[in-house]
Amino acid sequence: MTLFITRYTPSNSPTFASRAFAYTGLTMYETIVQGFPEYKSMNGQLKGLEMFPMANDTKEYNWVLALNAGQSEILKKIYVQTSQENVQKIDSLEQVIYNQLAPYLDKETISRSVNFGKSVANTIFEWSKTDGGHRGYLNNFDKTMVHPDRPGAWKPPLFAQSFSHHPLHPHWGENRTFASTNKKLEDPKMIPYDTTPGSPYYKQFENVYRKDLKLTQLEKEAAIWWGDDPDVSFTPPGHSYYFASLAVEGHDISLIKTTQVFAQVGMAVADAFINCWKWKYQFFTERPNTFIPKYIDEEWESFWPDPPFPSFPSGHAIQAAAAATVLEHNFGKEFTFTDRAHEGRERDELKETDFVIRSFDSFWEAAQETADSRFYGGIHTQLDNQIGLEKGVEIAKNVYALEWKKTNEKQQSINNNNL
């Protein structure tokens, strides 16, 4: 349902969607964590989040009902701009799950569980308003922004995914991160601008150009599969959230572990977008569609249209690496799965390419192809992708390094009290 609402809500963007998945996943975890003594709430671990509702440990709760109510509440609050038809779909799903459980529970437990789930969701939503990205879709493009005018600076593309000549969410990098350590990352290194043939900078774009001249059909299929245009899909962060669903469905794991996976993937991807956007506007680098026609081949055009924001580093790469790192941490490096995210989509006649489902033997293999697809598409250099992958790993590690489980000493004290 979360993926559906993301796909069919107007004015969405990868940046805003990443934020939505983070708060949805966090809400999933927090609505039930108090029912699992060995796990620890993010209360007090995330900046400004210090006033969670507390469950009454002398009363009974049904944690699935709490989770169900919380998911419905946070999804409607985060995507307040979605259609009334979509709201009805959310309410309908909530009611179906409610009806499966309610006949076996007393009224007090039902009411207590539902109210608790909604109160947690509302607490998280109120906290979300202070992060800098609240209702970010209302200001996707800042028309007042003065673009840096220097050699190698990003310029609005002619062959583009958007009609806007203003870049998407230039202030997103100022948003609050979920893991505070992700606000203090070391800046990546960018190759110095140099149009001299044979220079490291020139070679990055020359590699893009030469790859485009000999794209295989398999590479074209990868390029369109990972496009995840927000106008026609659930966005790149949605693709990562979809992978989380494949992972938990493929393993017999507990309810709390399932919610932890969604929370960690959502938060890591959101922090990846915040840092990526900070660096995109800090470096404000051009894309191949600017450099190549000017210095290599004036008639060249990329296989995939340019997105409306600067290049370095790659957003696809950084978020895919963040998600893959979290999933590997939870499920191991070897994990065979099939990606059917775009199964059934009509052939792209303009590019003479079909949407072909993908199979992988690891989450990192999928992340690598995600990054490579932007190189095949001609919209990112290999350096953009390399730095994106490296930083995505770093960001994910900071998220799962949070204290998700109580220490042995604290757990033993809880167990003794329960005795």
C-alpha positions in Angstrom: 0.0 0.0 0.0 2.8 2.4 0.8 4.4 1.7 -2.6 1.0 2.2 -4.3 0.4 5.5 -2.6 3.9 6.7 -3.5 3.3 5.8 -7.1 -0.2 7.3 -7.4 0.2 10.5 -5.4 0.9 13.7 -7.5 3.9 16.0 -7.2 6.1 13.3 -5.7 9.9 13.2 -6.1 12.6 10.8 -5.1 13.7 13.2 -2.3 10.3 13.5 -0.7 9.5 9.7 -1.2 12.7 8.8 0.6 11.6 10.8 3.6 8.1 9.2 3.5 9.5 5.7 3.5 11.8 6.5 6.4 8.9 7.8 8.6 6.7 5.0 7.5 9.3 2.4 8.4 10.2 4.1 11.7 6.5 4.2 12.7 6.2 0.5 11.9 9.0 -0.3 14.3 8.0 2.1 17.1 4.3 1.0 17.2 5.4 -2.5 18.4 8.9 -2.2 19.9 7.6 -1.8 23.4 6.1 -5.3 23.2 9.5 -6.8 22.6 11.7 -6.3 25.6 15.0 -7.2 23.9 14.6 -4.4 21.4 15.1 -0.7 22.0 13.1 2.3 20.9 14.7 5.1 18.9 13.3 7.4 21.5 16.1 9.6 22.6 18.5 8.3 19.9 17.1 10.4 17.1 17.5 14.2 17.5 14.4 15.8 19.0 12.5 12.5 19.3 12.1 12.2 23.1 8.4 12.2 23.9 7.0 8.8 22.7 3.7 7.5 24.2 4.4 4.7 26.6 2.5 1.4 26.6 1.0 0.4 30.0 3.0 -2.7 30.9 0.2 -4.0 33.1 -2.3 -4.1 30.2 -2.6 -6.3 27.2 -1.9 -5.0 23.6 -2.3 -6.6 20.2 0.8 -5.4 18.5 -0.4 -6.2 15.0 -3.5 -4.0 15.5 -1.2 -1.3 16.8 1.0 -1.6 13.8 -1.9 -1.6 11.4 -3.4 1.6 12.9 -0.1 3.3 13.0 0.7 2.6 9.3 -2.7 3.8 8.2 -2.3 7.0 10.2 1.3 7.9 9.2 0.7 7.2 5.5 -2.3 9.5 5.3 -0.4 12.2 7.3 2.8 12.1 5.2 0.9 11.9 1.9 -1.8 14.4 2.9 -1.9 15.6 -0.7 -3.0 12.2 -2.0 -6.5 11.7 -3.5 -9.6 10.8 -1.5 -9.8 7.6 -3.5 -6.3 6.7 -2.2 -7.3 7.5 1.4 -10.2 5.2 1.0 -7.9 2.4 -0.1 -5.7 2.9 3.0 -8.8 2.9 5.2 -10.0 -0.2 3.5 -6.8 -2.1 4.0 -6.7 -1.1 7.7 -10.3 -2.3 8.1 -9.5 -5.7 6.5 -6.6 -6.3 8.9 -8.7 -5.1 11.8 -11.5 -7.5 10.9 -9.1 -10.4 10.8 -8.1 -9.8 14.4 -10.9 -8.0 16.3 -13.2 -11.1 16.7 -10.7 -12.8 18.9 -10.0 -9.8 21.2 -11.9 -7.9 23.9 -13.0 -4.4 23.2 -10.6 -2.8 25.7 -7.6 -4.5 24.1 -8.7 -3.5 20.7 -9.2 0.1 21.6 -6.0 0.3 23.6 -4.0 -1.2 20.7 -5.5 0.9 18.0 -5.2 4.1 20.0 -1.6 3.4 20.9 -0.6 2.8 17.2 -2.2 6.0 16.1 -0.7 8.0 19.0 2.8 6.8 18.0 2.2 7.6 14.4 1.0 11.1 15.3 4.0 11.7 17.6 6.4 10.7 14.7 4.4 12.9 12.3 4.6 15.9 14.5 8.4 15.3 14.9 8.7 15.0 11.1 7.4 18.6 10.6 10.7 19.9 12.1 13.1 18.1 9.8 13.1 20.7 6.9 11.3 18.5 4.4 7.7 18.8 5.6 5.4 19.0 2.6 8.4 19.5 0.4 6.4 18.8 -2.7 5.0 22.3 -2.4 8.4 23.7 -3.3 10.0 21.2 -5.6 11.8 23.9 -7.6 13.2 27.1 -6.1 12.8 29.7 -8.7 14.7 32.3 -6.6 17.9 30.2 -6.5 20.9 31.8 -8.2 22.9 29.2 -10.1 26.6 29.2 -9.7 28.2 30.3 -13.0 31.6 28.6 -13.2 33.3 26.2 -15.6 31.8 22.8 -15.2 28.7 24.0 -13.4 25.3 22.3 -13.9 23.0 23.8 -16.5 19.4 23.1 -17.2 19.4 20.3 -19.8 17.6 20.4 -23.2 17.0 16.6 -23.1 15.4 16.3 -19.7 12.8 14.5 -17.6 11.4 17.8 -16.4 10.4 21.0 -18.1 11.7 23.0 -15.2 14.9 25.0 -15.7 15.4 25.1 -11.9 17.0 22.2 -10.0 14.9 20.0 -7.7 15.0 20.6 -4.0 18.2 22.7 -3.7 17.9 22.9 0.1 17.2 19.2 0.8 20.7 18.7 2.0 20.0 21.0 5.0 17.4 18.6 6.3 17.8 16.7 9.6 19.3 13.2 9.2 17.9 10.3 11.1 21.3 9.1 12.4 23.1 12.2 13.8 26.4 10.8 12.6 25.2 11.1 9.0 25.1 14.9 9.4 28.9 14.9 9.9 30.2 12.9 7.0 33.4 13.8 5.3 32.9 15.4 1.9 33.8 13.3 -1.1 36.5 14.3 -3.5 35.7 15.6 -7.0 38.1 15.5 -9.9 39.2 19.1 -10.8 37.6 20.6 -13.9 39.8 20.2 -17.0 38.7 20.1 -20.6 42.1 18.9 -21.9 41.7 15.6 -23.8 43.3 12.9 -21.7 42.9 14.7 -18.4 41.1 12.7 -15.6 38.0 15.0 -15.8 37.8 14.7 -19.6 38.2 10.9 -19.5 35.2 10.6 -17.2 32.9 12.0 -19.9 34.8 10.4 -22.7 34.0 7.0 -21.1 30.3 7.9 -21.0 30.4 8.8 -24.7 32.2 5.6 -25.7 29.9 3.4 -23.7 26.9 5.0 -25.4 28.3 4.2 -28.8 28.3 0.5 -28.1 25.4 -0.1 -25.7 24.2 -3.7 -25.7 20.6 -4.6 -25.5 21.1 -5.9 -22.0 22.6 -2.6 -20.9 19.6 -0.7 -22.5 17.3 -3.0 -20.5 19.1 -2.1 -17.3 19.1 1.6 -18.1 15.3 1.8 -18.5 14.5 -0.7 -15.6 16.2 1.4 -13.0 14.9 4.8 -14.3 12.1 4.7 -11.7 10.7 8.0 -12.9 8.4 9.4 -10.2 5.7 10.1 -12.8 5.3 6.4 -13.7 6.8 4.4 -10.8 7.2 4.3 -7.0 10.6 6.2 -7.3 14.1 4.9 -6.7 13.7 4.8 -2.9 10.5 2.9 -3.4 12.5 0.3 -5.3 14.7 -0.1 -2.3 11.6 -0.4 0.0 10.3 -3.0 -2.4 13.6 -5.0 -2.0 13.0 -4.9 1.8 9.6 -6.5 1.3 11.2 -9.2 -0.9 13.8 -9.9 1.8 11.3 -10.2 4.7 8.9 -12.3 2.6 11.8 -14.7 1.8 12.7 -15.3 5.4 10.9 -16.7 8.4 11.6 -13.8 10.7 9.8 -12.3 13.7 7.4 -9.4 13.5 9.8 -7.1 15.3 12.7 -8.0 13.1 10.5 -7.4 10.0 9.7 -3.8 11.2 13.3 -3.2 12.1 14.4 -4.0 8.5 11.8 -1.6 7.0 12.9 1.1 9.5 16.6 0.7 8.8 16.2 0.6 5.0 13.9 3.7 5.1 16.1 5.7 7.4 19.3 4.8 5.5 17.9 5.7 2.1 16.5 9.0 3.5 19.9 9.9 5.0 21.5 8.9 1.7 19.3 11.4 -0.2 19.9 14.2 2.3 23.7 13.8 2.0 23.6 13.3 -1.7 21.6 16.5 -2.2 23.9 18.4 0.0 26.9 17.4 -2.1 25.0 17.9 -5.4 24.5 21.5 -4.6 27.8 22.0 -2.9 29.7 20.8 -6.0 26.9 21.8 -8.5 28.5 19.7 -11.3 27.5 19.3 -14.9 26.2 16.2 -16.6 27.5 14.5 -19.7 24.8 16.2 -21.8 26.5 19.5 -21.1 30.2 18.5 -21.5 30.1 15.9 -24.3 28.3 18.1 -27.0 30.6 21.0 -26.2 34.0 19.2 -26.1 33.6 15.7 -27.7 30.6 15.4 -30.1 28.2 18.3 -30.7 25.4 16.0 -31.9 25.5 13.6 -29.0 22.5 12.9 -26.8 22.3 10.5 -23.9 20.2 7.3 -24.0 18.3 8.4 -20.9 17.0 12.0 -20.4 18.7 14.1 -17.7 17.0 14.6 -14.3 16.6 18.2 -13.1 19.5 18.5 -10.7 23.3 18.4 -10.6 25.3 15.3 -11.1 27.8 14.5 -8.4 27.3 12.1 -6.7 24.7 9.7 -8.1 21.5 9.5 -6.2 20.6 6.1 -7.6 24.0 4.7 -6.5 24.0 6.2 -3.0 20.5 5.1 -2.1 20.9 1.7 -3.7 24.1 1.1 -1.8 22.6 2.2 1.5 19.7 -0.2 1.1 21.8 -3.1 0.0 24.2 -2.6 2.9 21.3 -2.7 5.4 19.8 -5.7 3.8 23.2 -7.5 3.7 23.6 -6.7 7.4 20.3 -8.4 8.2 20.2 -11.3 5.7 23.8 -11.9 4.6 25.8 -11.3 1.4 24.2 -14.1 -0.5 20.5 -13.7 -1.2 18.9 -14.8 -4.5 15.8 -12.9 -5.5 13.9 -11.7 -8.6 13.0 -8.0 -9.1 9.5 -7.8 -10.7 9.0 -4.1 -9.9 8.2 -3.2 -13.5 6.9 -6.5 -14.7 4.2 -6.0 -17.4 5.1 -2.4 -18.3 4.7 -1.7 -22.0 7.8 -1.7 -24.2 9.6 1.6 -24.5 9.1 2.1 -28.3 11.2 5.2 -28.4 14.3 3.3 -27.1 13.2 0.0 -28.7 13.7 -1.7 -25.3 11.5 -4.0 -23.2 11.1 -4.0 -19.4 12.7 -7.3 -18.5 12.6 -8.6 -15.0 15.9 -8.9 -13.2 17.3 -11.7 -11.0 20.2 -11.3 -8.6 22.3 -13.4 -6.2 22.9 -10.6 -3.8 21.6 -7.2 -2.8 24.9 -5.6 -3.7 24.7 -7.0 -7.2 21.4 -5.2 -7.6 22.9 -2.0 -6.2 25.9 -2.2 -8.6 23.5 -2.6 -11.5 21.5 0.3 -10.3 24.6 2.5 -10.4 25.8 1.1 -13.7 22.4 1.8 -15.3 23.0 5.5 -14.9 26.3 5.2 -16.7 24.6 3.2 -19.5 21.9 5.9 -19.6 24.6 8.5 -20.2 23.5 10.7 -17.3 26.3 9.9 -14.8 30.0 9.4 -15.0 31.7 6.4 -13.3 33.0 8.7 -10.6 29.5 9.8 -9.7 28.6 6.2 -9.3 31.7 5.1 -7.4 31.4 7.9 -4.8 27.7 7.2 -4.5 28.2 3.6 -3.7 31.0 4.3 -1.2 29.0 6.9 0.7 25.9 4.8 0.7 27.7 2.1 2.5 29.0 4.6 5.1 25.6 6.1 5.7 23.9 2.7 6.1 26.4 1.6 8.7 25.7 4.6 10.8 22.0 3.7 10.8 22.3 0.1 11.8 24.9 1.2 14.4 22.1 2.8 16.4 21.2 0.8 19.5 18.4 -1.4 18.2 18.7 -4.0 20.9 19.3 -3.5 24.6 22.7 -4.4 26.0 23.0 -7.7 27.9 23.1 -5.9 31.2 19.9 -4.0 30.5 18.2 -7.1 29.1 19.1 -9.2 32.2 17.6 -6.5 34.4 14.3 -6.6 32.4 14.2 -10.4 32.6 14.8 -10.4 36.3 12.0 -7.8 36.8 9.6 -9.9 34.7 10.4 -12.9 36.9 
